[in-house]
Amino acid sequence: TNPATQTGPFAGTVAWHSVRGAFMVNSTLFTLHADGTLVRRSFDGTTFGPGTATYTYANNIIADAPNMTGIFFDPETSRIYYTLSTSGTTLYYRSFLPESGVISALRGTLTGGAVTSLNPARVRGMFLADGQIWFGDSSSHDLLKIGFSGGTPTGSASTADTTADWTAGRAMFLTSLAPVNVAPTASFTATCSGATCDFDAEASTDPDGLIANYEWDFGDGQIGLGSGVSHTYAVSGNYTVTLTVADADLATGSTQRLVSVTVDGMPPPPPPPPPAGPGYSPLGAPSRILDTRPGGETVDSLYAATGIRPQGSTLELPTAGRAGVPADATSVVLNVTATEEVGPGFITVYPCGATQPTASNLNYVAGKNIPNLVIAKIGTGGAVCLFNSEATHLIVDVSGSYADATALVPLAAPARLLDTRADGSTIDGTFVAGGMRPTGGTLQLAIGGRANIPTTASAVVLNVTVDQPIADGFITVYPSDAGRPNASNLNYVTGQTVPNAVIARLGPGGTVCLFNSGGTHLVVDVAAYVIGTPPPSTGAACPPDPI
């Protein structure tokens, strides 16, 4: 780059009126003043640091300083070179130690040859760059340049720039502007087991330096520091974890990742929302419409603090016309939670006025808070019925409703499609009592054409339950014409009965695949179906493994 573009006036902390020469050594500016004082300070191209003076009375340069017209430093020879107004044919030099600021008392001279082309008598400021001396010419006021090698000028002077008066300043020196700092990039991995997650940010990078600080926001009001941290959550849920990294110049970069944790005895993360579409009306925010606990509250103070539900009881819960649910709604989206249970049991949600089905929406054990998403058809009186097999408190929140049967069609009651247990039963006697699913097993389950689900259905709303698992694992539900995705719909640990709502696209013939990573029994109930155009087939297929 032509040094002519690196210009600018500076003022403030330097007494420029007394400066007779200036030069840079790396990021340090040295100014030589008329009284022989050499001052050093930092300079990044825009900001001057405080100056430190070195007095040079002992080295005779005090006699040269008042008449100095230009000066530069050559790092190869460790010398300063300068011109004087009192000698028009000589280039002077002295050894110089930048670390200590010591200037040699011995002065050397260069004359003749290329020095003549330099013409020291006309120099008004100079600096060394790219193997050349750049200097202001007092005759033309232009910037000239001449070669410099081996401690001496070479060749002939030529014009470098004519766009400015290069002799108007008190001193001339070349500096590199501080490079623009590039912000670091944040990246991390998360590995969770139960309530504890380990986070590793070693993949974060800083292209022009090192990362100086790692700060974590775990999404639950807690923070952490360091490139590798571990955090234990107190409550089950989905948490957005934010990593912010900073470099030495305080430039920052951030990234986020969603983690799901399940704390023993606490509700698991909420299931995915139901499919939107024509006829679906989400509420502005979920509203509580049932809380049987002492001190429980609801959006309209109805069905609040009514007491624990006794064993084998059924509660009629009005939903249509409450909490913003339209009076003509045909089905509702609920989050049903069992809490303070007396013993193990299950919840079945179905339209009031219909026969209670042999299906469950929620399974629970004593002392654990267990929620699940339920899409329930509304029955007589605008109500849904909740049956609990063992005494428990119940909490119900509503988040939306359907009124258009063409969008999502709830069944008259949930229907069981799969039960691998020895005493299991299904609505049509198929896919029953097939035995525990083996580790790493994949089951192809027929759905279309069963339980009044048409073969034209494109998706279904299922309640998938693992029971009596013999190992920790997960369940993945996916269409039978697609490869198994790297995702899970349900996570479980040994001995735990866990349900979850799943919205699954159907493959050819109305089938889905269920993969289980750990050995377990499986129970599947269907609550609703969607009529629509499914995505194109990928040609993949899960191993047909009916039972």
C-alpha positions in Angstrom: 0.0 0.0 0.0 1.3 3.5 -0.9 2.1 5.1 2.5 0.7 8.3 1.1 -2.7 6.9 2.1 -1.7 6.6 5.7 -2.0 10.2 6.7 -3.8 12.3 9.3 -3.3 15.1 11.8 -2.8 14.3 15.4 -2.8 16.6 18.5 -3.4 16.5 22.2 -0.9 14.7 24.3 2.3 15.4 22.2 4.0 18.8 22.4 4.3 19.0 18.6 5.7 22.5 18.6 9.0 21.3 20.0 9.2 18.0 18.0 12.0 17.9 15.5 11.6 14.3 14.4 9.5 11.2 15.1 9.7 7.5 14.2 7.9 4.3 15.1 9.3 1.1 16.4 6.6 -1.5 16.4 3.8 0.1 18.4 6.0 2.7 20.2 6.3 6.2 18.9 9.6 8.0 19.6 9.7 11.8 19.3 12.9 13.8 19.5 12.4 17.4 20.8 14.4 20.6 20.3 16.0 20.3 23.7 17.4 16.9 23.0 14.7 15.0 25.0 13.7 11.6 23.5 10.1 10.7 24.5 8.5 7.3 24.0 4.8 6.5 24.1 2.4 3.9 22.7 0.5 4.8 19.6 -2.1 2.5 17.8 -2.8 4.8 14.9 -5.5 6.8 16.7 -4.6 7.1 20.4 -1.4 8.3 22.1 -0.3 6.8 25.4 1.4 8.7 28.2 5.0 9.8 27.4 8.2 8.7 29.1 11.2 11.0 28.6 14.9 10.0 28.2 17.3 12.9 28.4 20.2 12.7 25.9 22.6 15.3 27.1 25.4 12.8 27.3 25.4 11.6 23.7 25.8 14.9 21.8 22.6 14.5 19.8 21.3 17.6 21.7 23.4 19.6 19.3 21.8 18.0 16.3 18.2 18.0 17.5 17.3 21.7 16.9 18.3 21.5 13.2 16.8 18.1 12.5 14.6 17.9 9.4 13.8 14.2 9.2 14.5 10.9 11.0 13.7 7.2 10.7 14.7 4.0 12.4 16.2 0.9 10.5 15.6 -2.3 12.5 18.1 -4.2 10.4 21.0 -2.0 11.4 19.5 -0.8 14.7 20.3 2.8 13.7 18.4 6.0 13.5 19.1 8.0 10.3 18.5 11.8 10.1 19.1 14.9 8.1 20.0 18.4 9.3 19.2 21.8 7.8 22.8 22.8 8.4 24.2 20.2 6.0 22.6 19.7 2.6 24.7 16.8 1.4 24.9 14.4 4.4 22.7 11.6 5.8 23.7 11.1 9.5 23.2 8.0 11.6 23.6 6.7 15.2 23.1 3.3 16.8 19.9 3.2 18.8 18.5 0.6 21.3 14.7 0.9 21.3 14.3 -1.1 24.5 16.3 1.3 26.6 16.0 4.5 24.5 19.8 4.8 24.4 21.3 6.8 21.4 24.9 6.3 20.6 27.3 9.2 21.2 29.1 8.2 18.0 27.7 9.8 14.8 28.2 8.3 11.4 27.8 10.0 8.0 26.8 9.0 4.5 27.6 11.2 1.5 27.7 11.0 -2.3 26.1 8.4 -4.5 22.4 7.9 -3.9 22.5 10.3 -0.9 22.9 13.1 -3.5 19.6 12.0 -5.2 18.0 12.0 -1.7 19.2 15.6 -1.4 19.2 16.0 2.4 18.9 19.8 2.1 15.3 19.4 0.8 14.1 16.7 3.2 11.2 17.7 5.4 10.3 14.6 7.3 10.9 10.9 6.3 10.2 7.3 7.2 11.3 3.9 6.1 8.9 1.3 4.6 9.0 -1.5 2.1 12.8 -1.1 1.6 12.5 2.5 0.7 13.0 5.9 2.3 9.8 8.1 1.9 10.4 11.8 2.4 8.8 15.2 1.9 10.5 17.4 -0.6 10.7 21.1 0.4 10.9 22.2 -3.2 7.9 20.4 -4.7 6.1 19.7 -1.4 5.5 16.2 -2.9 6.2 12.8 -1.3 9.3 11.2 -2.8 10.9 7.8 -2.4 14.3 6.3 -2.8 15.6 2.7 -2.3 17.3 1.8 1.0 19.4 -1.4 1.5 22.3 -2.5 3.7 22.1 0.7 5.7 22.4 3.1 2.8 20.2 4.8 0.1 20.2 3.1 -3.3 19.1 4.2 -6.8 17.4 7.5 -7.6 14.6 9.4 -6.0 11.2 9.4 -7.7 7.8 11.0 -7.0 5.4 8.9 -4.9 2.5 11.3 -4.3 1.5 14.8 -5.4 -2.0 15.0 -3.8 -0.9 16.8 -0.5 1.6 19.2 0.9 3.9 16.6 2.5 6.1 19.3 4.1 3.5 21.1 6.1 3.7 19.0 9.3 6.2 19.1 12.1 7.1 15.4 11.9 6.5 12.5 9.6 6.3 8.9 10.6 4.6 5.7 9.5 2.3 3.7 11.7 -0.1 0.8 11.2 -3.6 1.4 12.3 -4.8 -1.0 14.9 -6.4 -3.9 13.1 -10.1 -4.2 13.3 -10.8 -6.8 15.9 -12.8 -9.8 14.7 -15.3 -11.1 17.2 -15.0 -14.7 18.4 -17.4 -17.4 17.4 -19.2 -19.3 20.1 -19.9 -23.1 19.7 -20.6 -25.8 22.2 -21.9 -29.3 22.7 -24.3 -30.5 25.4 -24.6 -33.9 26.9 -27.5 -34.5 29.4 -28.2 -37.4 31.6 -31.3 -37.0 33.8 -31.1 -33.6 35.5 -27.4 -33.0 34.8 -25.9 -31.6 31.6 -22.3 -31.3 30.7 -21.4 -28.4 28.4 -18.1 -28.1 26.3 -17.2 -24.9 24.5 -13.8 -26.0 23.2 -15.1 -25.7 19.6 -15.4 -21.9 20.0 -12.8 -20.0 18.0 -11.3 -16.5 17.7 -9.8 -15.9 14.3 -7.4 -13.2 15.4 -6.6 -14.1 19.0 -7.6 -16.2 21.9 -10.9 -16.4 23.8 -10.5 -14.9 27.2 -13.9 -15.6 28.8 -16.7 -18.1 28.6 -20.0 -17.2 30.2 -23.0 -19.6 30.4 -26.7 -18.8 30.9 -28.3 -22.2 31.7 -31.8 -20.9 31.0 -33.0 -21.4 34.6 -31.6 -18.2 36.1 -28.2 -19.7 36.9 -24.9 -18.8 35.2 -21.5 -20.4 34.9 -18.0 -19.6 33.8 -15.3 -21.6 32.0 -14.9 -23.5 28.7 -16.2 -26.7 30.2 -19.0 -26.7 32.8 -21.6 -29.0 34.4 -25.0 -27.9 35.6 -27.8 -29.8 37.4 -31.3 -28.5 36.9 -33.9 -28.5 39.7 -37.0 -28.8 37.5 -37.7 -30.9 34.4 -38.2 -28.9 31.2 -36.7 -27.6 28.0 -34.1 -24.9 28.6 -32.4 -22.6 26.2 -28.7 -22.5 27.1 -26.7 -19.5 25.9 -22.9 -19.4 25.6 -21.2 -16.0 25.3 -17.5 -15.9 24.6 -15.3 -12.8 24.7 -11.8 -12.0 23.5 -9.2 -9.8 25.1 -10.7 -6.7 23.4 -14.1 -7.6 24.9 -15.6 -8.5 21.5 -18.2 -11.1 22.0 -20.0 -13.9 20.2 -23.0 -15.9 21.4 -24.9 -19.1 20.5 -27.9 -21.0 21.9 -28.9 -24.6 22.2 -32.1 -26.2 23.5 -31.6 -29.0 26.1 -34.3 -31.2 27.6 -33.9 -32.6 31.1 -36.0 -34.8 33.3 -35.6 -34.6 37.0 -36.6 -37.6 39.0 -40.0 -36.9 40.6 -40.7 -33.9 38.5 -42.7 -33.4 35.3 -40.8 -34.2 32.0 -40.4 -31.6 29.3 -43.8 -30.7 27.7 -44.6 -32.7 24.5 -44.7 -31.0 21.1 -47.7 -28.8 20.3 -50.6 -30.2 18.2 -50.6 -29.6 14.5 -52.0 -26.2 13.5 -54.3 -25.9 10.5 -57.8 -24.9 9.5 -60.1 -25.0 12.6 -57.3 -24.8 15.2 -57.6 -21.9 17.6 -54.7 -21.5 20.0 -55.3 -19.5 23.2 -53.2 -16.4 23.9 -51.6 -18.4 26.8 -52.5 -21.7 28.5 -55.2 -21.4 31.1 -55.7 -23.6 34.1 -59.3 -25.1 34.3 -58.8 -27.7 37.0 -56.6 -27.9 40.1 -57.8 -30.2 42.9 -55.0 -29.4 45.3 -55.7 -27.4 48.5 -55.1 -23.8 47.5 -55.4 -24.6 43.8 -56.6 -21.8 41.5 -58.2 -21.8 38.1 -58.8 -19.1 35.5 -62.5 -18.7 36.6 -62.2 -20.1 40.1 -64.3 -23.1 39.1 -63.0 -26.6 39.7 -60.4 -25.3 42.1 -59.3 -26.9 45.4 -61.9 -29.6 45.2 -59.7 -32.3 46.9 -57.9 -35.4 45.8 -59.7 -37.6 43.3 -60.6 -40.9 44.9 -59.6 -44.3 43.5 -61.6 -45.4 40.4 -63.4 -42.0 40.1 -64.5 -40.1 37.0 -64.6 -36.2 36.9 -66.8 -34.3 34.4 -64.8 -31.2 33.4 -66.6 -28.5 31.4 -64.2 -27.1 28.7 -66.3 -25.5 26.0 -67.1 -21.9 26.8 -64.3 -21.6 29.5 -60.9 -19.9 29.4 -61.5 -18.6 25.9 -62.5 -21.9 24.4 -65.3 -21.3 21.9 -68.7 -22.7 22.9 -68.9 -24.6 19.6 -65.4 -26.2 19.9 -65.4 -29.9 19.1 -62.1 -30.8 20.8 -59.6 -29.3 23.1 -55.8 -29.4 23.6 -55.1 -30.1 27.2 -52.0 -30.7 29.4 -53.1 -33.1 32.1 -50.9 -33.6 35.2 -51.2 -36.1 38.0 -49.6 -35.0 41.3 -49.4 -36.2 44.9 -50.4 -39.7 43.8 -51.3 -42.3 46.4 -50.1 -45.2 44.2 -49.5 -46.3 40.6 -52.3 -45.7 38.2 -53.4 -44.2 34.9 -55.6 -41.4 33.6 -58.1 -41.8 30.7 -59.5 -38.7 29.1 -62.6 -39.1 26.9 -65.8 -37.2 25.8 -68.4 -37.3 28.4 -71.5 -39.3 27.3 -69.3 -41.9 25.7 -68.2 -45.2 27.1 -64.9 -45.1 28.9 -62.4 -46.7 26.5 -59.7 -49.3 27.5 -56.9 -46.7 26.8 -54.8 -44.4 28.9 -53.5 -40.9 28.3 -51.2 -40.8 31.4 -49.5 -43.3 33.6 -48.2 -42.4 37.1 -46.6 -43.8 40.2 -46.8 -42.5 43.8 -45.1 -39.2 44.6 -44.1 -38.2 41.0 -45.6 -35.3 39.1 -46.4 -36.6 35.6 -47.9 -34.5 32.8 -48.9 -35.3 29.2 -50.5 -33.6 26.2 -54.0 -34.8 25.4 -56.2 -33.9 22.4 -59.7 -34.8 23.6 -63.0 -34.7 21.9 -65.6 -32.7 23.8 -68.7 -34.6 24.8 -72.1 -33.8 26.2 -72.5 -30.6 28.2 -69.3 -29.3 26.6 -67.3 -31.5 28.9 -64.5 -34.0 28.9 -64.3 -36.8 31.4 -61.2 -37.8 33.4 -61.0 -41.3 34.9 -58.2 -42.0 37.4 -57.5 -45.6 38.5 -55.7 -44.6 41.7 -56.2 -41.7 44.1 -54.4 -38.6 42.9 -54.7 -34.8 42.6 -55.3 -33.6 39.0 -54.3 -30.4 37.2 -55.5 -29.5 33.7 -54.4 -26.6 31.5 -56.0 -25.8 28.2 -54.0 -24.3 25.3 -56.3 -24.5 22.3 -59.3 -26.0 20.6 -60.6 -27.3 17.2 -63.9 -26.5 15.6 -63.3 -27.7 12.0 -63.5 -31.5 11.6 -61.6 -31.2 8.3 -58.4 -30.2 10.1 -58.2 -32.7 12.9 -60.7 -35.4 13.6 -60.8 -36.7 17.2 -62.1 -40.2 17.7 -65.2 -40.7 19.8 -62.8 -42.1 22.4 -59.1 -43.1 22.4 -58.5 -46.6 21.0 -55.7 -49.0 21.8 -53.7 -50.1 18.8 -50.7 -51.9 20.4 -50.1 -53.6 23.7 -47.1 -56.0 23.9 -47.8 -57.1 27.5 -49.0 -60.6 28.2 -52.4 -59.4 29.5 -52.7 -56.7 26.9 -55.7 -56.0 24.7 -56.4 -53.8 21.6 -59.5 -52.6 19.9 -59.4 -55.3 17.3 -57.3 -58.0 18.9 -54.3 -57.4 16.7 -50.8 -56.2 17.7 -51.4 -57.6 21.2 -49.4 -59.7 23.7 -46.4 -59.9 21.4 -43.9 -59.8 24.3 -41.3 -57.3 25.3 -39.6 -55.4 22.5 -35.9 -56.3 22.2 -33.1 -53.8 22.5 -32.7 -51.9 19.3 -36.0 -53.3 17.9 -38.2 -51.7 15.3 -41.9 -52.4 15.1 -44.0 -51.6 12.0 -47.5 -50.7 13.4 -50.6 -50.7 11.1 -52.9 -47.7 11.9 -54.9 -46.7 8.8 -58.1 -48.8 8.6 -58.2 -49.6 12.3 -60.2 -47.9 15.0 -62.3 -46.0 12.4 -59.2 -44.3 11.1 -59.6 -43.9 7.3 -56.9 -45.2 5.0 -56.7 -41.6 3.6 -55.4 -40.3 6.9 -52.1 -38.5 6.6 -51.2 -38.2 10.3 -52.4 -39.4 13.7 -52.2 -38.3 17.3 -50.9 -41.1 19.4 -50.2 -41.7 23.1 -47.1 -43.9 23.3 -46.3 -45.5 26.6 -43.3 -47.6 27.7 -43.9 -50.0 30.5 -41.5 -52.2 32.5 -38.3 -51.2 30.6 -35.3 -53.3 31.4 -32.8 -50.7 30.3 -32.6 -46.9 29.9 -33.6 -45.8 26.4 -35.7 -43.8 24.0 -38.5 -44.3 21.5 -38.5 -42.8 18.0 -41.8 -42.8 16.0 -41.5 -42.1 12.3 -43.3 -42.9 9.0 -42.7 -46.3 7.5 -41.4 -44.9 4.2 -38.7 -42.7 5.9 -35.3 -43.4 7.4 -35.2 -43.3 11.2 -34.4 -39.7 12.2 -31.8 -38.7 14.8 -34.5 -37.7 17.3 -36.6 -39.2 20.1 -40.3 -38.9 21.1 -39.9 -40.4 24.5 -37.1 -41.1 26.9 -37.2 -43.6 29.8 -35.1 -45.2 32.5 -35.2 -48.8 33.8 -38.4 -49.7 35.5 -40.2 -46.4 34.7 -43.6 -46.2 33.1 -43.6 -43.1 30.9 -46.2 -41.9 28.3 -46.0 -39.1 25.8 -48.1 -37.7 23.1 -46.8 -38.1 19.6 -48.0 -36.6 16.3 -46.9 -38.9 13.6 -47.1 -38.9 9.8 -48.3 -42.1 8.3 -46.4 -44.0 5.7 -47.7 -46.2 2.9 -50.7 -48.4 4.0 -51.2 -46.1 7.0 -48.2 -47.5 9.0 -45.6 -46.1 11.4 -42.3 -47.4 12.8 -41.5 -47.5 16.5 -37.8 -47.9 17.4 -36.8 -48.6 21.0 -33.2 -48.4 22.0 -33.7 -50.3 25.3 -35.8 -53.4 25.9 -39.4 -52.5 27.0 -43.1 -53.2 26.6 -45.0 -50.7 24.4 -48.5 -49.5 24.6 -50.0 -47.2 21.8 -53.4 -45.5 21.9 -54.7 -43.3 19.1 -56.8 -40.2 19.9 -57.3 -38.4 16.5 -56.3 -38.3 12.9 -55.6 -35.7 10.2 -56.8 -35.7 6.7 -54.3 -34.1 4.3 -51.6 -34.7 1.7 -48.6 -36.4 3.2 -45.1 -35.5 2.1 -43.6 -37.5 -0.8 -42.3 -40.9 0.0 -38.5 -41.3 0.5 -38.6 -44.9 -0.5 -37.1 -46.1 2.8 -39.0 -48.6 5.0 -38.7 -49.9 8.5 -38.3 -53.6 8.9 -41.9 -55.1 9.0 -42.1 -56.7 12.4 -45.8 -57.1 13.2 -46.9 -59.0 16.4 
